[in-house]
């Protein structure tokens, strides 16, 4: 068996952690479970990360990098309204395909028990919000959206839609797809932003 380089191994560890978080939540993720999932020893994990907190932090970074790339790709062309709807669908679809992301977003361990993870999640969330705000500002500047649109509030509303949809999805035990009811929600959002 060929030995993986550090970058490949770290990626493998992060991918395993996302799966474990989806299955067990952050509190259920242990160094032993990560090592078992990856097929390495716990000692080998410490060659790549100094702690569980470091691994969770790296997982947040990777997950949000992937999410932001997905959102940027989904908004490649169209009117502001079309791009915003595409981004919303891509956002919800990404979370549905990566349920560990939802558990990170709503984890007590992140929000209340670890200031470092809380700060990291806030910074990464701000990048997503900045992307949404940029699309909204573009829509205002082209005249497609209301000229007096409060972009900050419209961005908060977008984030609230995503969070509410994820909570409803979780409460349905993930039996109702996240994207399934997006048209009705989108219609309300579109009206709110004056599109």
C-alpha positions as CSV (number, residue, x, y, z in Angstrom):
1,X,0.0,0.0,0.0
2,X,1.4,3.4,-1.0
3,X,1.8,6.0,1.7
4,X,-0.3,9.2,1.2
5,X,1.3,12.6,1.4
6,X,0.4,15.0,4.1
7,X,-2.1,17.0,1.9
8,X,-3.9,13.8,0.8
9,X,-4.0,12.4,4.3
10,X,-5.4,15.7,5.8
11,X,-8.1,15.7,3.1
12,X,-8.9,12.2,3.9
13,X,-9.2,13.0,7.6
14,X,-11.4,16.0,7.0
15,X,-13.7,14.0,4.7
16,X,-14.0,11.3,7.4
17,X,-14.8,13.9,10.0
18,X,-17.6,15.4,7.9
19,X,-19.1,11.9,7.6
20,X,-18.7,11.3,11.4
21,X,-20.2,14.7,12.2
22,X,-23.2,13.8,10.0
23,X,-23.6,10.5,11.8
24,X,-22.8,11.5,15.4
25,X,-22.6,15.2,15.7
26,X,-19.4,17.0,16.8
27,X,-19.6,15.7,20.3
28,X,-19.6,12.1,19.0
29,X,-16.4,12.6,17.0
30,X,-13.4,11.3,18.9
31,X,-9.8,10.9,17.8
32,X,-10.3,7.1,18.0
33,X,-13.3,7.2,15.7
34,X,-11.5,9.5,13.2
35,X,-8.5,7.2,13.2
36,X,-10.7,4.1,12.8
37,X,-12.7,5.7,9.9
38,X,-9.5,6.7,8.1
39,X,-7.7,3.5,8.9
40,X,-4.7,4.9,10.7
41,X,-3.6,5.1,14.3
42,X,-4.5,7.9,16.7
43,X,-0.8,8.7,16.9
44,X,-0.8,9.2,13.1
45,X,-3.7,11.7,13.4
46,X,-1.5,13.8,15.7
47,X,1.2,14.0,13.0
48,X,-1.4,16.0,10.9
49,X,-3.4,17.9,13.6
50,X,-2.6,18.9,17.1
51,X,-6.1,18.2,18.5
52,X,-9.7,17.4,17.8
53,X,-10.4,21.1,17.9
54,X,-7.7,21.5,15.1
55,X,-9.4,18.8,13.0
56,X,-12.8,20.3,13.5
57,X,-11.5,23.8,12.6
58,X,-9.9,22.4,9.4
59,X,-13.1,20.6,8.6
60,X,-15.0,23.9,8.9
61,X,-12.5,25.6,6.6
62,X,-12.7,22.8,3.9
63,X,-16.5,22.6,4.1
64,X,-17.0,26.3,3.7
65,X,-14.4,26.5,0.9
66,X,-16.4,23.9,-1.0
67,X,-19.6,25.6,-0.2
68,X,-18.4,29.0,-1.4
69,X,-17.0,27.5,-4.6
70,X,-20.3,25.8,-5.2
71,X,-22.2,29.1,-4.7
72,X,-19.8,31.1,-6.9
73,X,-20.2,28.5,-9.7
74,X,-24.0,28.5,-9.4
75,X,-24.1,32.3,-9.9
76,X,-22.0,32.3,-13.1
77,X,-24.6,34.0,-15.3
78,X,-28.1,35.4,-15.5
79,X,-29.9,38.3,-13.9
80,X,-29.4,39.1,-10.3
81,X,-32.7,37.4,-9.4
82,X,-31.8,34.2,-11.4
83,X,-28.4,34.1,-9.8
84,X,-29.7,34.5,-6.3
85,X,-32.2,31.7,-6.9
86,X,-29.5,29.5,-8.3
87,X,-27.3,30.3,-5.3
88,X,-30.2,29.5,-2.9
89,X,-30.8,26.1,-4.6
90,X,-27.1,25.3,-4.7
91,X,-26.7,26.2,-1.0
92,X,-29.5,24.0,0.1
93,X,-28.5,21.2,-2.2
94,X,-24.9,21.4,-0.9
95,X,-26.1,21.0,2.7
96,X,-28.4,18.1,1.8
97,X,-25.5,16.3,0.1
98,X,-23.2,17.1,3.0
99,X,-25.3,16.7,6.2
100,X,-22.3,17.1,8.4
101,X,-22.4,20.8,7.3
102,X,-25.9,21.2,8.9
103,X,-24.6,19.7,12.1
104,X,-21.7,22.1,12.2
105,X,-24.0,25.1,11.6
106,X,-26.2,24.2,14.6
107,X,-23.7,22.6,16.9
108,X,-23.6,23.7,20.5
109,X,-20.0,22.6,20.6
110,X,-19.2,25.3,18.0
111,X,-21.6,28.0,19.1
112,X,-21.2,27.7,22.9
113,X,-18.3,25.6,23.9
114,X,-15.4,26.7,21.7
115,X,-14.7,30.4,21.1
116,X,-12.1,29.5,18.5
117,X,-14.5,27.4,16.4
118,X,-17.3,30.0,16.9
119,X,-15.0,32.7,15.5
120,X,-13.9,30.4,12.6
121,X,-17.6,29.7,11.8
122,X,-18.5,33.3,12.0
123,X,-15.6,34.3,9.6
124,X,-16.6,31.6,7.1
125,X,-20.3,32.5,7.4
126,X,-19.3,36.1,6.7
127,X,-17.7,35.1,3.4
128,X,-20.9,33.4,2.3
129,X,-22.9,36.5,3.4
130,X,-20.5,38.7,1.5
131,X,-21.1,36.7,-1.6
132,X,-24.9,37.1,-1.2
133,X,-24.6,40.8,-0.5
134,X,-22.5,41.2,-3.6
135,X,-25.2,39.6,-5.8
136,X,-27.8,41.8,-4.1
137,X,-25.8,45.0,-4.7
138,X,-25.3,44.0,-8.3
139,X,-29.1,43.7,-8.6
140,X,-29.6,47.1,-7.1
141,X,-27.0,48.7,-9.3
142,X,-28.6,47.3,-12.5
143,X,-32.0,48.4,-11.4
144,X,-33.4,44.8,-11.2
145,X,-33.8,45.1,-7.4
146,X,-35.3,47.9,-5.4
147,X,-33.0,50.9,-5.4
148,X,-33.6,51.4,-1.7
149,X,-33.0,47.8,-0.8
150,X,-31.4,47.3,2.6
151,X,-28.7,44.8,1.4
152,X,-27.6,43.9,4.9
153,X,-31.1,43.0,5.9
154,X,-31.8,41.1,2.7
155,X,-28.6,39.1,3.3
156,X,-29.7,38.3,6.8
157,X,-33.1,37.2,5.4
158,X,-31.4,34.9,2.9
159,X,-29.4,33.3,5.7
160,X,-32.5,33.0,7.8
161,X,-34.2,31.2,4.9
162,X,-31.3,28.7,4.6
163,X,-31.3,28.1,8.4
164,X,-35.1,27.7,8.6
165,X,-35.1,25.2,5.6
166,X,-32.3,23.2,7.3
167,X,-34.2,23.1,10.6
168,X,-37.4,21.9,8.8
169,X,-35.4,19.3,7.0
170,X,-33.8,18.1,10.2
171,X,-37.2,18.0,11.9
172,X,-38.6,15.9,9.1
173,X,-35.8,13.4,9.8
174,X,-34.4,14.5,6.4
175,X,-37.4,12.9,4.6
176,X,-38.4,16.1,2.8
177,X,-35.6,17.3,0.5
178,X,-34.2,20.7,1.2
179,X,-34.8,22.0,-2.3
180,X,-38.3,20.5,-2.6
181,X,-40.2,23.6,-1.3
182,X,-37.7,26.2,-2.5
183,X,-40.1,27.8,-5.1
184,X,-42.6,28.9,-2.6
185,X,-39.9,30.3,-0.3
186,X,-38.1,31.9,-3.2
187,X,-41.3,33.7,-4.3
188,X,-41.6,35.3,-0.9
189,X,-37.9,36.3,-0.9
190,X,-38.1,37.7,-4.4
191,X,-41.0,39.8,-3.3
192,X,-39.1,41.0,-0.3
193,X,-36.1,42.2,-2.3
194,X,-38.2,43.8,-5.0
195,X,-37.2,41.6,-7.9
